[in-house]
């Protein structure tokens, strides 16, 4: 029977520079870290991002791990701090957005309702279509500029914008007279 090295042994090897040892630690704990973060985050995508950040931080700060402590507990402490930091950043962003909105001139309710409808319609688009549509229709990017910014072929951007625009018009109940 092959002996399975304990976390502490793998952590010591990783501290000595063994990427293979750290990879084994990641394999051993990634599902549990991701599951924990998915339970404490509102969005699964945020949890997945934070899980990646957790392992990156663990790798770059491995010299701080004390072999006489639990690697799993140390790793989950990093994950929890990442989650708390993410929450604080989101709260700061929300405060900045609220402050910015207060500096803007007040518009009538119809403009706000339209803006909310457009935002909700945009959220229904696949991410790549949403990005291309936002850049070209709202950001005044040319198709070529959007292709460069998004790292996509020009034809793909044109397709995304065309489809995105059609879906937005449909979601907003507007006839496409431009066709």
CORTA-V366664 format. One record per backbone hydrogen bond with DSSP energy under -0.5 kcal/mol. NH is the residue of the N-H (numbers start at 0). CO is the residue of the C=O. If there is no record, write none. Layout:
NH;CO, NH;CO
This chain:
4;2, 9;5, 10;6, 11;7, 12;8, 13;9, 14;10, 15;11, 16;13, 17;12, 18;16, 21;17, 22;18, 23;19, 24;20, 25;21, 26;22, 27;23, 28;24, 29;25, 32;28, 33;29, 34;30, 35;31, 36;32, 37;33, 38;34, 39;35, 40;36, 46;42, 47;43, 48;44, 49;45, 50;46, 51;47, 52;48, 53;49, 54;50, 55;51, 56;52, 57;53, 58;54, 59;55, 60;56, 61;58, 63;60, 64;61, 66;64, 68;65, 73;69, 74;70, 75;71, 76;72, 77;73, 78;74, 79;75, 80;76, 81;77, 82;78, 83;79, 84;80, 85;81, 86;82, 87;83, 88;84, 89;85, 90;86, 91;87, 92;88, 93;89, 94;90, 95;91, 96;92, 97;93, 98;94, 99;95, 100;96, 101;97, 102;98, 102;99, 103;99, 103;100, 111;107, 112;108, 113;109, 114;110, 115;111, 116;112, 117;113, 118;114, 119;115, 120;116, 121;117, 122;118, 123;119, 123;120, 124;121, 129;125, 130;126, 131;127, 132;128, 133;129, 134;130, 135;131, 136;132, 137;132, 137;133, 138;133, 140;134, 145;141, 146;142, 147;143, 148;144, 149;145, 150;146, 151;146, 156;152, 157;153, 158;154, 159;155, 160;156, 161;157, 162;158, 163;159, 164;160, 165;161, 166;162, 167;163, 168;164, 169;165, 170;166, 171;167, 172;168, 172;169, 173;168, 176;174, 178;175
